[in-house]
């Protein structure tokens, strides 16, 4: 619905998707195709081909490599045409942001949390919003860490 309101296409990038840990997924998750999803969500750009080809299972190290590669690809290919909005899961958002701003600890991206990175004139990024949930009427407890989280399973933050 947001894409309709602001009139922007949705490009489904597998590289911004869930951490494909075999601890969470006992088999490779089956996803619907962009063309199939476009029947329900008209703003999906069916001509976009995902940069990242899904690999299952995925180790924490592979997740780090994936998010770094995908963040660079998205910035190099789309930033010149305007802002980039990435909707994903907490740990993936943290990893994507850290690949662009490695010197800043990204706050746990709880449900509906915003992490906003803005380019500066030197080609670096600054953090404008870091796990912000202030706009929510009922924000999630900021101390929440799901038991199934890779953070709870010994994956370290970079």
Buried (B, 14 or more C-beta within 10 A) or exposed (E): EEBEEEEBEBBBBBBBBBBBBEEBBEEEEEEEEBEEBBEEEEBBBBEEEBBBEBEEBBBBEBBBBBBBBBBEBBBEEEEEEEEEEBEBBBBBBBBBBBBBBEEBEBBBBBEEBBBBBEEEEEEEBEBEBBBBBEEEEEBEEEEEEEEEBBBEEEBEEE
